[in-house]
């Protein structure tokens, strides 16, 4: 198991980065003069988890030296990302109370995961069973 983790170093680093950013206190944008549109938080969650999904697939491709995948791989990625997204929201609810825990954030997380899975399946369907050099 630990041998396969070495291929997932990008996804592990990205997951740590996402957790840190999601648990940081919100910036005082009024003092800085930066304004974000309503829903920017949801867009950020979607983007974070899209990139995480891409990194998870990339690690799996490198591990097996092939673009092929099994449906269990998709289920594992769904489970890992759901666990991480729900964990972030639980931390925001229980520990980091200056952040708001929302179901819509988890929905945005899973939307990013769905986009990543769809992209992988769509973009790599031609390369299915192709071996990497």
HELIX and SHEET records of a PDB file:
HELIX    1   1 UNK A    2  UNK A    5  1                                   4    
HELIX    2   2 UNK A    6  UNK A    8  5                                   3    
HELIX    3   3 UNK A    9  UNK A   23  1                                  15    
HELIX    4   4 UNK A   29  UNK A   32  1                                   4    
HELIX    5   5 UNK A   40  UNK A   64  1                                  25    
HELIX    6   6 UNK A   71  UNK A   94  1                                  24    
HELIX    7   7 UNK A  103  UNK A  124  1                                  22    
END                                                                             
